[in-house]
Amino acid sequence: MTETTMAQALNRALRDALAADPDVLVYGEDVGPLGGVFRVTDGLAAEFGAERCFDSPLAEAGIVGTAVGMAMHGGRPVVEMQFDSFAYPAFEQLVSHVAKMRNRTQGAVELPMVVRIPYGGGIGGVEHHSDSSEAYYAHTPGLRVVTPGNPADGYSMLREAIDCPDPVVFLEPKRRYWDRADLELPVRTESMDRAVVRSSGTDVTLIAYGPMVATALETAEAAREEGIDVEVVDLRSLSPFDDATVAESVRRTGRAVVVHEAPMFGGYGAEVAARVTEQCFHYLEAPVLRVGGLDIPYPPPKLEEYYLPSVDRILDAMDRLQWEADWFPEAPPRPRADAVPLPCNDSAGASAGGSDRSRSEVSAWAPSRP
Amino acid sequence: MKRIDDRAEPAPAPTLPSTEPIRLVDRKGHRVVDSAYPTPDHGTLLTLLRSMVIGRRFDRQAGALARQGRLAVYPSSYGQEACQIGGVLALAEHDWLFPTYRDCVALVTRGIDPVDTLTLMRGDWHNGYDPGRYRCAPQCTPLATNASHAVGLTYAARRKGEDVAALVLMGDGATSEGDAHEAYNFAAVWNTPVVFLIQNNHWAISVPVRKQSAAPTLAHKAIGYGMRGYHVDGNDAAAVYSVVSHALGEARAGGGPAIIEAQTYRLDPHTNSDAPQRYRDESEVEYWKERDPVARLEALLRAEGRLDDAELDRVAAEAERLATDLRERLSGERSPRGTRDAGRRGGPALSPDDLFTHVYAAAPPMLAQQRQALLDELRGV
């Protein structure tokens, strides 16, 4: 076993893919002699030549667009977007062409291509270097969106993505590039479209992906000291979503928290929470909670610690999972007689000053701790 | 194979395109002498004419079908036949064509079943032909976004040792898009054999070309990329054919990609739902009708004794047969909820099942469930 970082595992995956298949090409900005700004393509140009690994003009739409053409004609391009925020010029290519080519040609043209995108914060990057852009891609049918959380998955999932007949947006958690694991490469982990239980537990399912998997595992350790047995599920594939693994876990534990770095509003966690609620409602002891980044543009590096979900913030969320039978320490406030009733489908129970538990009372359980 | 990074010697700067378009046949059907480009032989000119007569008849028929509600929409090519046909006929069979939504006439000329060229416009599916079979990409609606695909495709072909060039059709409006710029630049830097044929029909829906670009001609843009630029009379099929052939030949030989601006005019509205009287004067349309691409080639071939009424009648009859066939095959009624009878002529039978089949190579569980739910819904389960 050798200590291997995720960046090294990704590099090895690219190297092995280039060696295994002459149709594989690696290109993008600075991926040639420099080896990429994160050195993920280190040494590839030297080993495989400038025809297999090369620098392209600095234009993301052009990079992804040319990859479409290569994939249309037997190539297997693996292109790098230098940073999350710099991938946006390629968005139209991804949404209008990469995602749709197979469908619009009724299967006549498939695009086996990989778009690697380092994403997320936590590395002290200045503006436009720390976005979590996964929801934009996951919302697009036709794209596979995957993200490894550890070096072994970095290797195995990237190899699988390159072999995949579908286009894959491969999101690399840049703050985990330097995380180490004892690893013998090559390694084959679970299929990339499956979620994996990283740490078993019985009390609550903590759902995470990419950069937050390590944070989730840390949280599980801390929670255990507080007497809460946390199960950590690493989603790995954001699209398609592995409902079966997630639902199986939540039905066992009865509680779920989903965590990601991206802003919470309209974020990927909302989809996870909705799916878990739809599929596990009768097993749930508490609402599914989300822990995400703040609903603000990604902050400057000196303030990013306030933005990023932390172990403490996830523990705080877990505390709000209605563990106590007497969750309401005192009677929840009744609506005042002159209060405007909340909009409510239940016309009988919604009148101002209604005596029974109105919908406003039911929803008033929320966040304060007993 | 040429390595992508061995351009040690900078190529000599290309000369500026002429502001006067290259022309081989004037609007009266007279040959223009002194051109640096060869006029195609009579056989080729006859093929160009025949294809334009057929293409125009197809275009008229498709427009009629749109007005009858048989097509969801149809963007006319009327007046642009010389560009589309001159360009496509210059391609070798193994070359690739990258068309837009306005290029159905180009698709018909490429040999695709006319019914299948209208699958998109009919709303049956987003594309109706196998791109690999015809070396013709799906029609592209987001402007200029398929131009980089041509660059990538020819790059991949060259890696495999294949002699494949590509022709990208784009409009004047599309040249304003960032994707056009990126594709031009990638093509030039990678020295891929791609010819970008800009059909400058003077109107991007309602916006005139003077509001798109301040360049002397759109062909001048080529110079900044280190490419050759050509400015051609887009209503002169002989000139389009000759210049596209020349540019493709140069590109194949490693001389680099090229931009060709072809001056033409969209005689019809943008689509059947446009209202051109709101933005352009009818006299402008009349001006361009006097420069009709079909009439001038017909005049030349008649004057040179290569075309008589009998031959024209034969071509017209061929065009009419195509139109009748198209009309008949596209006049079937839809059955409820968008399904059609499997045995009916006029395209593949579609079922709601098809919605899920090709989103991914294999439908993930989520899609399999949605497919089942839809089928249950249709069965009234």
Interface residues (C-beta under 8 A of the other chain):
Chain A: L25 A50 E51 F54 S56 P57 A59 A61 G62 V64 G65 T66 A67 V68 G69 M70 A71 M72 H73 G74 G75 P77 P89 E92 Q93 S96 H97 K100 M101 R102 N103 R104 T105 Q106 G107 A108 V109 E110 P141 G142 R144 C164 P165 D166 D193 P240 F241 D243 A244
Chain B: M1 R3 I4 D5 W125 H126 N127 D130 P131 G132 A137 P138 P142 T145 N146 A147 S148 H149 A150 V151 G152 L153 T154 Y155 A156 A157 R159 K160 V164 G178 D179 E182 A183 N185 F186 V189 W190 P348 D354 T357 H358 V359 Y360 A361 P364 P365 M366 L367
